[in-house]
Amino acid sequence: MLDQIVARVMRVIRLDKTVFAEIEHDEAANTEAFIVVVAAAFLAAIGQGIAGRSFGAFISRLLLGPIVGWLLWSWVTQVVGTKLFQGEATFWEMARTLGYANAPTALGLLAFIPCVGPIISLAAWVLSLIVGFYAVREALDLPTDKSILTIIIGWIVVVVVSIVVGVVFGAFGALL
């Protein structure tokens, strides 16, 4: 399984669009997508933890954000794409493809490098969004314009939810 994950991640990073059709139709890839999300989050969390010298940042970045964010982005994107633009995909087809689209965020491991670390992290995030576009287009069978709109709407919803959750838990944490 690990060989297949690595081979698929390499194809994702090379922007091989055919890999998303393969992942979309491979029901066994649910576990693989989860592993990709967790591994990328773990590597990015290490970089964040070193950069911030904070164990709390490491734990929150590793455990809470990436997995919940992946599942939320998958759900919102699937709903927007199917209900608003008449795309065709199940939640798990979307989750599998977007799980693999998280692979570039592993470059966040380099976040601790002075001056260029934050730039590398930003580039990794942007690359993940670009790869996410290909994942959405393939999984939902949408044209480019509708795929872009689906990504933008999904991203805005996830960012707003993340901010609200951050404010709520930040306020709750301050009370403790």
Stockholm file with secondary structure:
# STOCKHOLM 1.0

chainA/1-176         MLDQIVARVMRVIRLDKTVFAEIEHDEAANTEAFIVVVAAAFLAAIGQGIAGRSFGAFISRLLLGPIVGWLLWSWVTQVVGTKLFQGEATFWEMARTLGYANAPTALGLLAFIPCVGPIISLAAWVLSLIVGFYAVREALDLPTDKSILTIIIGWIVVVVVSIVVGVVFGAFGALL
#=GR chainA/1-176 SS CHHHHHHHHHHHHTTCTHHHHHHHHCTTHHHHHHHHHHHHHHHHHHHHHHHHTCHHHHHIIIIIHHHHHHHHHHHHHHHIIIIITCCCCCHHHHHHHHHHHTGGGGGGGGGGSTTTHHHHHHHHHHHHHHHHHHHHHHHHTCCHHHHHHHHHHHHHHHHHHHHHHHHHHHHHHHHC
#=GC SS_cons         CHHHHHHHHHHHHTTCTHHHHHHHHCTTHHHHHHHHHHHHHHHHHHHHHHHHTCHHHHHIIIIIHHHHHHHHHHHHHHHIIIIITCCCCCHHHHHHHHHHHTGGGGGGGGGGSTTTHHHHHHHHHHHHHHHHHHHHHHHHTCCHHHHHHHHHHHHHHHHHHHHHHHHHHHHHHHHC
//
